[in-house]
Amino acid sequence: MPPSVPSLPRRVAHTLRTSLFAQVACALVLGVLVGKMWPGFASDLQPLGDGFTRLIKTIISPLVFCVVVVGIAKAGDLKAFGRIGLKALIWFEVASTLALVIGLLAANVVQPGSGMNVDPATLNSAAVDAKTGGGHLPSTTEFVVNALPTSFVGAFAENSLLQVLILACLVGAALLHLGHTKVPQVLPAIEQAQEIIFAVVGFVMRLAPIAVFGAMAVLIGQYGLGVIETYAKLIILCYVAAALFIVLLAVALKAVTGLSLWKFLRYIREEMLLALGTASTESVMPRVMQKLRKAGARDDAVGLVLPTGYSFNLDGASLYLSIGTLFIAQAVGVDLSLGQQITVILVLMLTSKGMAGIPGSAFLALSATASSLGAIPAGAVALLLGVDRIMDSMRVVTNLLGNCVAVFAVSRWEGALDLDRAKKVLGGEEIPQADGLPEPDGLSDADEEPATAPAATKEPIPKEPIPKVG
């Protein structure tokens, strides 16, 4: 007798109950509807998205610390870790510069601000100050100095990823130097702490649909859909330029590793939708780290390249800043020469590296660029206030994909990528979980085990000794 097929309502209920992607997608649609129909009520939902982001941020620093320390200790080669860092910085600089150039070329061809004839005196520059909170972007010297921790606890308390990375490198190097015999319990303790952190990630991710609902409702409630009509030309240009850049990322990924970016997008579709809904790449960083490791990237490569990319490889922001600078100049009737546009690229190459974690950083970078040119009134930056939040989706997708591609490319470059495993995982093939790597929570429908499947028993994994060096 053939098994009975569940009814459509039961299948839908099962999907909503078990698939994080379906839950987040529904929350996204509900958020848009609530924001459109009840904008006043929607503005009160801000704490839903903010609270989720705060919970995720509490996890990021200890997670990065554990992953990097374990990665260095198990790789057993501090020089290889240094090479990974250097190659990552080279990749970041090339990618972000390419994004800036694409943005400038696109803005020159399309001329999104042409014909607006805006009088800068009519713009409210005080609104920009309110957006940025009176802050400023650090100089190159300040950026380097601020990356050095002043205390062990302070780096975690301030959630400074670069400081945490430096501390993790020092601890990992110390473990390699001392060897397994002198500190036999330290590495297992850090690995166990890592397991606990990933379990916490699983708990917090169950709140993701609520966070997406609140964040999307606030966005639509505050800005509405009218702003899209006003800035249609600029918005379309930014998204088309981002699509072009992503195509180049796909070509680069295929050329360097042979992997498909489309398959990778399907693999992280839940995280991508969550990042879009919350307008934050930080909200998905822990799960993306898990999935990159599951897809064959070595721990030390994932632990170093991905967090560093959050500060040094903001490809989406670079696109937006270059297009935004020319849009502002065109809107106020300023014709920038080739030399001035080259200056824009050089200035943004520096300012875009210090943007992460600073409120209103895009406006600070635009203001700094306008000041360096001396031709664009600083108050003209206020032109982008109404459209900035709409650009978050473009920046989030491009930044996240740019950093993930960087992890695969640098890992392949350094020989830290299990290419066979990566192809199988991205192809949807079920393979045994890597040693010491917890399964990401919230599996998609294709990855689910039948409800009647017996629980698998997990054999204890023997701990490998830390290689003795020096």
Buried (B, 14 or more C-beta within 10 A) or exposed (E): EEEEEEEEEEEEEBBEEBBBBBBBBBBBEBBBBBBBEBBEEBEEBBEBBBBBBEBBBBBBBBBBBBBBBBBBBBBBEBEBBEBBBEBBBEBBBEBBBBBBBBBBBBBBEBEBBBEBEBEBEEBEBEBBBEBBEEBEBBEEEEBEEBBEBEEEEEBBEBBBBBBBBBBBBBBBBBBBEBBBEEEEEBBEEBBEBBEEBBEBBBEBBEBBBBBBBBBBBBBBBBBEEEBEEEBEBBBEBBBEBBEBBBEBBBEBBEEBBEBBBEBBBBBBBBBBBBBBBBBBBBBBBBBBBBBBBBBBBBBBBBBBBBBBBBBBBBBBBBBBBBBBBBBBBBBBBBEBEEEBBEBBBBBBBBBBBBBBBBEBBBBBBBBBBBEBBEEBBBBBBBBBBBBBBBBBBBBBBBBBBBBBBBBBBBBBBBEBBBBEBBBBBBEEEEEEEBEBBBEBBBBBEEEEEEEEEEEEEEEEEEEEEBBEEE
